Amino acid sequence: MTEKDYLSIRKNVLMSMILVPIIPFILSLGIGYYSFTNSLENSTIASMKRIVEDHRMMIESFLAERRHDLEFILNAYSYEQVSNP
């Protein structure tokens, strides 16, 4: 064999030693990226749903209190009208 043949074999071996480990590495990077983004999206959506639900409950509570206040004022005003003709 000539030196040119050895150089060709050496080049092929070197390329295969570089390419073979890169393929699983790229696959694991892709799977990790997909898992991370999916997990991040799910946790963000769950957090936003919880915040929206808490705000909804606070608004409902506020409106119920205002309604009770208005009913109290209405009842007090009606009672004064009946008591003082």
C-alpha positions in Angstrom: 0.0 0.0 0.0 1.1 3.4 -0.7 1.2 6.5 1.5 -1.7 7.9 -0.5 -3.8 4.8 0.4 -2.9 5.2 4.1 -3.8 8.9 4.0 -7.2 8.0 2.5 -7.9 5.3 5.1 -6.8 7.7 7.9 -9.1 10.4 6.6 -12.1 8.0 6.4 -11.4 6.7 9.9 -11.1 10.2 11.3 -14.3 11.3 9.6 -16.2 8.3 10.9 -14.9 8.9 14.4 -16.2 12.4 14.2 -19.6 11.7 12.6 -20.6 8.6 14.6 -20.7 10.4 18.0 -22.2 13.6 16.6 -25.4 11.8 15.5 -26.5 10.6 19.0 -25.4 14.0 20.4 -27.6 15.9 18.0 -30.5 13.5 18.7 -30.1 14.0 22.4 -29.9 17.7 22.1 -33.1 17.7 20.0 -35.0 15.5 22.4 -33.8 17.6 25.4 -34.8 20.8 23.7 -38.3 19.5 22.9 -38.8 18.2 26.4 -37.6 21.4 28.0 -39.8 23.6 25.9 -42.8 21.4 26.3 -42.3 21.3 30.1 -41.8 25.1 30.2 -44.9 25.7 28.2 -47.1 23.4 30.3 -45.9 25.0 33.6 -46.4 28.5 32.2 -49.9 27.7 31.1 -50.8 26.0 34.4 -49.4 29.1 36.3 -51.5 31.4 34.1 -54.6 29.4 34.7 -54.1 29.5 38.4 -53.6 33.3 38.3 -56.7 33.8 36.2 -58.8 31.6 38.5 -57.5 33.5 41.6 -58.4 36.9 39.9 -61.8 35.6 38.9 -62.5 34.6 42.5 -61.3 38.0 43.8 -63.5 39.9 41.3 -66.5 37.8 42.1 -65.9 38.4 45.8 -65.6 42.1 45.3 -68.8 42.3 43.2 -70.7 40.2 45.8 -69.6 42.6 48.6 -70.7 45.6 46.6 -74.0 43.9 45.8 -74.5 43.3 49.6 -73.6 46.9 50.3 -76.1 48.2 47.8 -78.8 45.8 49.1 -78.1 47.1 52.7 -78.4 50.7 51.5 -81.6 49.9 49.6 -83.1 48.2 52.6 -82.0 51.0 55.0 -83.5 53.6 52.7 -86.7 51.6 52.3 -87.0 51.2 56.0 -86.5 55.0 56.5 -89.2 55.7 54.0 -91.7 53.4 55.7 -90.8 54.7 59.2 -90.9 58.4 58.3 -93.9 59.0 56.2 
